[in-house]
Amino acid sequence: MGSGSERRRFERFQHSAPIVFALRGSDQFVDASLCDFGRRGMGFFTAGPVAPGAEIYIMTEHYSPDDFGAEIYDGYLAQVRWCEPQTAARSGRYRVGVQYPVATGFADG
């Protein structure tokens, strides 16, 4: 599937930070690592696959008001658009792309 950058209407910003996510309606949070974000979505790495179409709730794992992108502390509902296994260099990890139902205010240029 690739990065999808050709299909994006909103710019993505590279940023690495620990996050957690849970399937909508669940309190079972899973560790993940943010790799990019923008007004309409984000990408992250996680240890297991997440089904495209699944609705998930995403939050930062360790909040600091001084952190770049700290607005995600309150959490975001998103839909998984794609999930793909990573190369051997990142064995056992999956890259996940999600889209928010509405554009967020953070990441405005």
C-alpha positions as CSV (number, residue, x, y, z in Angstrom):
1,M,0.0,0.0,0.0
2,G,2.8,2.5,0.7
3,S,2.7,5.8,2.5
4,G,-0.3,7.1,0.5
5,S,1.3,10.5,0.4
6,E,0.2,10.9,-3.3
7,R,-3.4,10.7,-2.2
8,R,-3.3,13.0,0.8
9,R,-4.9,16.4,0.7
10,F,-3.4,17.5,4.0
11,E,0.2,17.7,4.9
12,R,1.7,15.1,7.3
13,F,4.4,16.0,9.9
14,Q,7.0,13.5,10.9
15,H,7.1,13.0,14.7
16,S,8.0,10.1,17.0
17,A,6.2,9.7,20.3
18,P,4.7,6.9,22.4
19,I,0.9,6.5,22.0
20,V,-1.7,4.0,23.0
21,F,-4.9,2.9,21.2
22,A,-7.9,0.8,21.9
23,L,-10.7,-0.5,19.8
24,R,-13.8,1.7,20.2
25,G,-15.8,0.6,23.2
26,S,-12.8,-1.3,24.8
27,D,-10.6,-0.3,27.7
28,Q,-7.8,-2.6,26.5
29,F,-5.1,-0.1,25.4
30,V,-2.2,-1.2,23.2
31,D,1.2,0.4,23.0
32,A,2.2,2.0,19.7
33,S,4.7,4.6,18.3
34,L,3.5,7.6,16.4
35,C,5.5,8.3,13.2
36,D,3.5,11.1,11.5
37,F,0.3,13.1,11.9
38,G,-1.7,15.7,10.2
39,R,-5.2,17.4,10.2
40,R,-7.0,14.3,8.9
41,G,-5.0,11.4,10.2
42,M,-1.9,9.8,11.5
43,G,0.5,6.9,11.1
44,F,1.9,4.7,13.8
45,F,3.8,1.4,14.4
46,T,2.4,-1.3,16.6
47,A,3.3,-4.9,17.4
48,G,0.2,-6.5,15.9
49,P,-2.2,-6.0,13.0
50,V,-5.2,-3.8,13.3
51,A,-8.1,-4.5,10.9
52,P,-8.9,-1.8,8.3
53,G,-12.3,-0.3,9.0
54,A,-11.9,-0.7,12.8
55,E,-12.7,2.4,14.8
56,I,-10.0,3.1,17.4
57,Y,-9.4,5.7,20.2
58,I,-5.9,7.1,20.3
59,M,-4.1,8.9,23.2
60,T,-0.6,9.9,24.2
61,E,1.0,7.5,26.6
62,H,3.0,10.1,28.6
63,Y,1.6,13.6,28.5
64,S,3.6,16.8,28.9
65,P,2.1,20.2,28.1
66,D,5.4,21.2,26.4
67,D,5.4,18.2,24.0
68,F,5.0,18.8,20.3
69,G,1.5,17.6,19.3
70,A,0.4,17.4,23.0
71,E,-3.2,18.1,21.9
72,I,-3.6,14.4,21.3
73,Y,-3.5,13.9,25.1
74,D,-7.3,14.3,25.1
75,G,-7.5,11.5,22.5
76,Y,-8.9,11.1,19.0
77,L,-11.4,8.7,17.5
78,A,-10.1,7.4,14.2
79,Q,-10.8,4.8,11.6
80,V,-8.1,2.4,10.4
81,R,-7.6,2.9,6.7
82,W,-4.8,0.5,6.1
83,C,-2.4,-1.8,8.0
84,E,0.7,-3.5,6.6
85,P,3.6,-5.5,8.0
86,Q,7.0,-3.9,8.0
87,T,10.2,-5.2,6.4
88,A,12.6,-7.6,8.1
89,A,14.4,-4.6,9.6
90,R,11.2,-3.9,11.7
91,S,10.3,-7.6,12.1
92,G,7.0,-8.2,13.9
93,R,5.8,-4.6,13.6
94,Y,2.9,-3.2,11.6
95,R,2.5,0.3,10.1
96,V,-1.1,1.6,10.5
97,G,-2.7,4.6,8.8
98,V,-5.8,6.1,10.4
99,Q,-8.2,8.9,9.4
100,Y,-10.1,11.2,11.7
101,P,-13.8,11.7,11.1
102,V,-13.2,15.4,11.0
103,A,-10.1,17.5,10.5
104,T,-8.3,18.5,13.7
105,G,-7.1,22.0,14.5
106,F,-3.6,21.0,15.4
107,A,-1.0,20.8,12.7
108,D,-2.3,24.0,11.1
109,G,0.6,25.7,9.3
